[in-house]
Amino acid sequence: GGTNSELIGANQLNTWQLNQGQTGTINGVAFNNFAQLTGGTGQDNFSLANTTQFNGNINGGINTASGNTAAPRDELKIDSVAGTFAVTEQGKGSVDFLNTATNTQTKINFSGIEALFGGKNKDTFNVSSAPVNGVASALDMLLDGQDGVDAISLPAIKNLSIGLSAGADQSGVNGLILAHFESIVADATQDNTLRAIDGT
């Protein structure tokens, strides 16, 4: 790869692993030093090692539905460090965490990602998606804190409907789905609805 290089995944289920430095694999095939990683029309799962120094952009790509099956969610997850996730609009944002090899902060921007997973430590999610034309933007994402004592703050969007999940597969459920959070903070000036979707 190089400064403006892009690696695009095939239109299938792709498993991406970002390893130490700028290295990684896709479906077991090694790559190095790409500035942009882009998924295909199938599900793309991106896993970030604690030692990755990838400083480019991750784009999950545009997924397509098949028959009566909803389009799959592209996933991004970190390992065992404490991460700070910022969701700025549907599928878009960034994640920051401490690189355990260099003891420096790593920040990775993402787009086209519909599912975010924290690691084994304390993770913080900040959702600041703004309304579009005065209407609550359609946040159709799964946010999962995973292990640790995880916290999330929600945007000041009127009538935001939020599903609470015990962590089971929610690929067919629309809307903003939260799982494995010990603290959920919403805007006190707005009326929001929490709904259990799998017996939570």
Disulfide bonds with the S-S distance in Angstrom:
none
